[in-house]
Amino acid sequence: MKISNSKKEFSRAQKVLVGGVNSPVRAFKKVGGTPLVMSRGRGAKFYDVDGNAYTDYCLSWGALILGHAHKEVVAAVHKALKNGISYGTTTKAEIDLAQTITQHIPSIDLIRFVNSGTEAVMSAIRLARGYTSRNKVLKFDGCYHGHCDDLLTTAGSGVAFLASSTSRGVPPAHVQNTLSIPYNDTQEFFNIIERHRKELACVIIEPVAGNMGVVLPKKGFLRTLRELTHKHSIILIFDEVMTGFRTNFGGAQADWGIRPDLTCLGKIIGGGFPIGAYGGRRDIMKRLAPLGDVYQAGTFSGNPVVMAAGVATLKNLNSRLYKQINDTAEHFTKDTNAFFKECHVPAHFSAYKGMMSLRFRQSEVYDYSSAQAASSGVLYAKLFHHLLKNGIYWPPADWEAFFISSAHTLSDLKYLRNKIVEFFKAK
Ligand SMILES: Cc1ncc(COP(=O)(O)O)c(C=O)c1O
């Protein structure tokens, strides 16, 4: 496979961009080799600057549920662009997107758009602190909520691979109010609530974790969080930046039947454009400026082009499409897991329908330490390059979830399965 143009472009990138990238995991540090420089995408495939085609399972880190350059999303963006790019005023498109989201997610009475998932989380936490007049935040080990200072402790995704699992440059004062406990550990949750219930502003969780690979909440875990936070007037925040609109219209909260106080969204709701949003209970959201005394603002928040892409994306989602994505993914994971079992390969897919990750052992992964035990940097890197050579693009780090879109076909997934089987059989 010729990648000389990618090599040339990446060496140019390294001279002007930090590490040649604008987000660390793109640099292939976990898998080695030269990061590919992409030039265009259509449907389930994208193409590098050498003209090689790849079936994309990274999908802009989960944002592209309809695949690349979906016709109706592109048309909506063109139409919005022709009218103008940014006004810094209220527009119809942002009302439309807000209405669509609030109709589908009943826990959201009012919503505020921002420009990234990080910004959504950072703002939701400020709001929770303002509303409760308390300072402490409880998170769970291995959950990643973006790169805001307060939550960069024992975080998943790229942060997990920093030497101290916490970024330098975060003053101790910024994390002194952050508590972090193991995911799915109900007893530890009881303990921490018992100790800190009067100081806790909020509990924030990925209701299905996606940043230490995919980890599902154990039966009753989310309900326990809901009951105890409610009892002690602690705000429960679901970070659904990754899970929002992923498997159904209502997010993981619909699948588990839990109503959080606040929800953070991003990725899918922007159709591939930069976006974040947070919303929830009316009485809490009304504490935000201009109605209330918690400040948060943004020059580009609710940008009309972004909103148009979001509206067009959500318009194209329907229960038939979700069924197709979910069934295709479930068929793939079941089938490949059966191969792992039959052939005694120490691996399995942990999955939340179309959001999946590969574990390098058979036993269940339910928290950060079991995710660490099931991680295999070297083997993953070899598999990544085997797939890449065969025209398949997976996330370049084994803790990043991979996704499928409505553009992926059963035969795409069959091909992926065959290439995985081929890899493990040759070992
Ligand atoms: C669960 C979760 N929250 C927050 C974020 C941060 O979003 P962004 O990268 O848009 O800032 C991410 C990013 O992957 C995420 O997965």
The ligand as a MOL file (V3000), in Angstrom:
LIG
                    3D

  0  0  0     0  0            999 V3000
M  V30 BEGIN CTAB
M  V30 COUNTS 16 16 0 0 0
M  V30 BEGIN ATOM
M  V30 1 C -18.3020 10.9440 26.9890 0
M  V30 2 C -17.5750 12.1210 26.4510 0
M  V30 3 N -17.7160 13.3110 27.0440 0
M  V30 4 C -17.0910 14.4150 26.5920 0
M  V30 5 C -16.2710 14.3600 25.4910 0
M  V30 6 C -15.5830 15.5900 24.9960 0
M  V30 7 O -16.1610 16.0020 23.7960 0
M  V30 8 P -15.3230 16.9240 22.7910 0
M  V30 9 O -14.2220 16.1000 22.2530 0
M  V30 10 O -16.3360 17.3090 21.7440 0
M  V30 11 O -14.8460 18.0910 23.5790 0
M  V30 12 C -16.0850 13.1370 24.8480 0
M  V30 13 C -15.1860 13.0390 23.6810 0
M  V30 14 O -14.9070 12.0100 23.1430 0
M  V30 15 C -16.7510 11.9930 25.3260 0
M  V30 16 O -16.6030 10.7960 24.7640 0
M  V30 END ATOM
M  V30 BEGIN BOND
M  V30 1 1 1 2
M  V30 2 1 2 3
M  V30 3 2 2 15
M  V30 4 2 3 4
M  V30 5 1 4 5
M  V30 6 1 5 6
M  V30 7 2 5 12
M  V30 8 1 6 7
M  V30 9 1 7 8
M  V30 10 2 8 9
M  V30 11 1 8 10
M  V30 12 1 8 11
M  V30 13 1 12 13
M  V30 14 1 12 15
M  V30 15 2 13 14
M  V30 16 1 15 16
M  V30 END BOND
M  V30 END CTAB
M  END
